[in-house]
Amino acid sequence: MSIFSYRALDERGQEVKGQVSSGSKKLAFATLRERGLSPVSIQKEFTLKEFKLGLAASDKQKARVIRQLAVLLNAGLPLADAIESISGNSTAGNIPEQIAKMRTDLRAGARFSTVLSDHFEGLPPYVVRLAELGEATGNLGPTMMEAADKYEYDLELNSEIRAALAYPSFLVVAGSMIVLLLCLFVVPQFADLLENSDGDIPGISKVVINSSVWLKANLTLAMAIFAVLAVIGFSVRDQLQKAGRAVLEGIPVTRNMLIAGDMARWCSTLQSALKHGSGMLEALSLAEPEIRSPKIRAGLERTRKSVRGGEPLEVAIEKHLPDFDGTVLDMIKSGRRVGRLPEMLEYSAEAFRRDTKERTQQVTALIEPSAILVISLIVGTIVISIVLAMTSLYELAPS
């Protein structure tokens, strides 16, 4: 038995966290559903006994394996033969070990989605969900092709964001080093001004000089405090990410970007499920975790319950999510009426992907000047505080 940490939504739509003991991630998911919870994420907790040294595979390497597997399955190769085929070609990180475990479990009769979830840690949740859908509908090849497409799209978008943030990140690091050097080696030289001056030194000068003197005298303590804060931040990173998400959703520019990304994933997953023969309720269950906004996700859960009660999808969405994107709502309504809902959702997903890229480029374009402005303000404040202190002394000097 292994320990799994989970985040889930209860019947009121409130997020809950905890741990559950289970033989696999699939069984842990089923256990949580039996408790009336809707799992958002489930991660295996590794104990010291299970820990092994080794380089983990990167997301790019994992995406390559998923693509290879999807191509082989879509070409009609049996699952066991497809796994066997890629096992000899994958040498990156710990992928060979993962594939070997998958092959062993498949031979023992385990489901592909289960072994994929158990032995390919770190995969996006939709990859496993699409694998489950492919098994249920007999379309494993096409669904895995769509999973590979989604995975590679997400990695491409993340790569573009990292590339756009590279220069601003360099500016922040370089600016921080300049500020640190000023505080350690330049500003403390003016400390005697405060001790020997009878004049009225400006308050900002006192704060900057005294802070720099304290930092230089207690550098080890300051570094220890920083390290402790870093460890605490890492231990509560989920809460910090949630808080950061809430902050970003409060800013119009970033809120629109995040919502567009959520809607792109939701439309795409719902379209894939319906396209491959899934029922509406099952499709909605598969698509719900793609929404990262707690408010929208809770509304979609209530929507699914209304659909179960017989309400049309667009009516249920309009009832429980009055701020839901009007374009998608019109597409859902039109697609359902003419029997082409998957096609309408696919069009909406692609439109939201383009919108997400455009908004991401706009946001990252604002980060560079913002970083320059912040660093300039900090350095400028230090310089101005010293100039003001020197000026006050000059005014007191006898002529």
SVG drawing of the C-alpha trace seen along z (x, -y; Angstrom):
<svg xmlns="http://www.w3.org/2000/svg" viewBox="-35 -81 68 93">
<polyline fill="none" stroke="black" stroke-width="0.4" points="0.0,0.0 1.2,-3.5 0.2,-6.9 -1.3,-9.4 -1.8,-13.1 -4.9,-14.6 -6.8,-17.8 -10.5,-17.5 -13.8,-19.3 -16.5,-18.3 -20.3,-18.3 -20.4,-22.1 -17.6,-22.8 -15.1,-23.6 -11.5,-22.4 -10.3,-19.8 -6.8,-18.2 -5.6,-15.0 -4.0,-11.7 -5.4,-8.3 -3.8,-4.8 -4.3,-2.8 -2.6,-0.2 -2.6,-2.6 -3.6,-6.0 -6.6,-4.6 -7.9,-2.9 -7.2,-6.1 -9.3,-8.0 -12.2,-5.5 -11.9,-5.7 -12.2,-9.5 -15.3,-9.2 -16.9,-6.8 -16.4,-9.4 -18.4,-12.0 -15.3,-13.9 -14.3,-15.1 -10.5,-14.6 -8.6,-17.5 -5.1,-16.1 -3.6,-12.9 0.1,-12.5 2.0,-9.6 4.1,-10.3 7.4,-8.6 8.9,-7.1 12.6,-6.7 12.2,-3.0 10.8,-3.8 13.2,-6.6 15.8,-5.9 18.6,-8.1 18.5,-8.9 17.6,-11.6 13.9,-12.0 12.8,-12.4 11.9,-15.9 8.5,-16.8 9.8,-17.0 11.1,-13.4 7.8,-12.2 5.9,-13.9 8.1,-12.2 7.3,-8.8 3.6,-9.6 3.8,-10.7 5.7,-7.5 3.2,-5.3 0.2,-7.2 1.6,-6.8 2.1,-3.1 -1.3,-2.5 -3.0,-4.7 -1.2,-2.6 -3.0,0.5 -0.2,2.0 -1.4,3.9 -0.7,2.2 1.8,4.8 3.7,4.7 3.7,0.8 5.1,0.8 7.7,3.4 8.7,1.3 9.4,-1.9 11.1,-0.1 14.3,0.4 14.4,-3.2 13.8,-5.2 17.0,-5.8 16.3,-9.3 16.2,-9.6 14.2,-7.0 11.9,-6.3 13.3,-2.7 12.6,-1.7 9.1,-3.2 8.3,-1.4 9.6,1.9 7.2,1.5 4.4,0.7 5.1,3.8 5.2,6.0 1.8,4.7 0.2,4.9 1.2,8.6 -0.4,9.1 -3.7,7.8 -3.7,4.2 -5.3,1.5 -3.2,-0.8 -4.5,-3.9 -3.8,-2.5 -0.1,-1.6 0.3,-5.0 -0.9,-6.8 1.1,-4.6 4.5,-4.6 4.6,-7.8 4.6,-10.3 4.2,-14.0 2.0,-13.5 -0.7,-16.1 -4.0,-14.6 -5.7,-14.8 -3.3,-12.3 -4.5,-9.6 -8.1,-10.6 -7.9,-10.4 -6.3,-7.0 -9.2,-5.9 -11.6,-7.2 -9.8,-5.4 -10.0,-2.1 -13.7,-2.6 -14.6,-3.4 -12.1,-1.2 -10.3,-4.3 -7.1,-4.2 -5.0,-5.2 -6.9,-8.3 -7.3,-9.5 -3.6,-9.1 -2.9,-11.1 -5.0,-13.9 -3.3,-13.5 0.1,-13.9 -1.2,-17.0 -2.4,-18.6 0.8,-17.7 3.0,-19.1 0.9,-22.3 1.2,-22.9 5.0,-22.4 5.3,-24.7 3.3,-27.4 5.4,-27.0 8.6,-27.1 7.4,-30.4 6.7,-31.8 10.1,-30.8 11.8,-32.3 9.9,-35.5 10.8,-35.6 14.5,-34.8 15.6,-38.4 13.4,-39.9 14.6,-37.1 18.2,-38.1 17.4,-41.7 15.9,-40.8 18.9,-38.7 21.4,-41.2 19.5,-44.1 19.3,-42.2 23.0,-41.5 23.7,-45.2 21.4,-46.2 23.1,-43.6 26.5,-44.9 25.5,-48.5 24.0,-47.6 27.1,-45.6 30.0,-47.6 28.9,-51.1 26.1,-52.4 27.7,-51.3 30.6,-53.6 28.2,-56.5 27.3,-55.1 29.6,-57.6 27.4,-60.4 24.6,-59.4 26.8,-59.1 28.8,-62.3 26.2,-64.6 24.2,-67.1 22.1,-68.0 18.7,-66.7 19.4,-63.7 16.4,-62.8 14.4,-59.8 14.8,-57.8 18.6,-58.2 18.5,-56.9 16.4,-53.9 18.6,-52.9 21.9,-53.4 20.8,-51.6 19.4,-48.7 22.6,-48.3 24.7,-48.4 22.5,-45.8 22.6,-43.6 26.4,-43.7 26.8,-43.0 24.2,-40.1 24.8,-38.7 24.9,-35.1 21.6,-35.6 20.0,-37.2 21.0,-34.3 19.7,-31.8 16.4,-33.6 16.2,-33.6 17.0,-29.8 14.3,-29.1 11.7,-31.2 12.7,-29.3 12.2,-25.9 8.8,-27.0 7.8,-28.4 8.7,-25.1 6.7,-23.1 3.6,-25.2 4.1,-25.7 0.6,-24.4 -1.0,-27.1 1.4,-29.7 0.4,-28.7 -3.2,-28.9 -2.7,-32.4 -0.7,-33.5 -3.5,-32.3 -6.0,-34.3 -3.9,-37.4 -3.4,-37.0 -7.1,-36.4 -7.7,-39.8 -5.7,-41.6 -7.7,-42.0 -4.9,-41.3 -3.7,-38.1 -7.2,-37.0 -8.2,-37.0 -5.1,-35.0 -5.7,-32.4 -9.4,-32.0 -8.7,-31.7 -6.2,-28.9 -8.7,-27.1 -11.4,-27.4 -9.1,-26.0 -8.4,-22.9 -12.0,-22.4 -13.4,-22.7 -10.6,-20.4 -11.1,-17.7 -14.9,-17.8 -14.7,-17.7 -12.3,-14.7 -14.6,-12.8 -17.8,-13.4 -16.0,-12.7 -14.9,-9.3 -18.3,-8.2 -18.4,-9.3 -21.7,-10.2 -22.3,-13.8 -21.9,-13.2 -18.7,-11.3 -17.3,-13.9 -18.1,-16.7 -16.4,-14.7 -13.3,-14.3 -13.2,-18.0 -13.9,-19.5 -10.3,-19.2 -9.0,-21.2 -10.5,-24.3 -8.1,-25.7 -10.3,-28.5 -12.0,-27.2 -15.1,-29.3 -15.6,-28.2 -14.8,-24.5 -17.4,-24.5 -19.9,-26.0 -19.2,-23.3 -19.7,-20.6 -23.1,-22.0 -23.8,-22.2 -23.0,-18.5 -25.5,-17.7 -28.1,-19.8 -27.4,-18.0 -27.8,-14.7 -31.3,-16.0 -32.3,-16.5 -31.4,-20.1 -29.7,-21.0 -26.0,-21.8 -26.2,-25.4 -29.2,-26.1 -27.4,-24.5 -24.2,-26.5 -26.1,-29.7 -27.9,-28.9 -24.8,-28.1 -22.2,-30.2 -23.8,-33.5 -20.3,-34.9 -19.4,-32.0 -17.9,-32.9 -20.8,-33.9 -19.0,-32.7 -18.6,-29.1 -22.2,-29.2 -23.5,-30.1 -21.3,-27.4 -22.6,-24.8 -26.2,-25.7 -25.8,-25.7 -23.8,-22.5 -26.2,-20.6 -29.2,-21.6 -27.7,-20.5 -25.9,-17.5 -22.4,-18.8 -21.3,-19.7 -17.8,-18.2 -17.0,-20.2 -18.2,-23.4 -16.1,-22.7 -13.1,-22.0 -13.5,-25.3 -13.9,-27.0 -10.8,-25.3 -8.7,-26.4 -9.9,-30.0 -9.1,-30.0 -5.6,-28.6 -4.9,-31.5 -6.3,-33.9 -4.2,-32.4 -1.0,-32.8 -1.8,-36.4 -2.6,-37.3 0.5,-35.5 2.6,-37.5 1.0,-40.7 1.6,-39.8 5.3,-38.8 5.9,-41.9 4.9,-44.0 7.2,-42.1 10.5,-43.4 9.7,-47.1 8.2,-46.4 11.3,-44.6 13.5,-47.5 11.2,-50.0 11.3,-48.1 15.0,-47.7 15.5,-51.3 13.3,-52.5 15.2,-50.4 18.6,-51.5 17.4,-55.1 16.1,-55.1 19.4,-54.0 21.3,-56.6 18.9,-59.4 19.0,-58.6 22.8,-58.9 22.7,-62.2 20.1,-63.6 22.3,-62.7 25.4,-64.3 23.4,-67.4 22.1,-67.9 25.7,-67.8 26.8,-70.2 24.1,-72.7 25.4,-72.5 29.0,-73.0 30.5,-76.5 30.9,-78.7"/>
</svg>
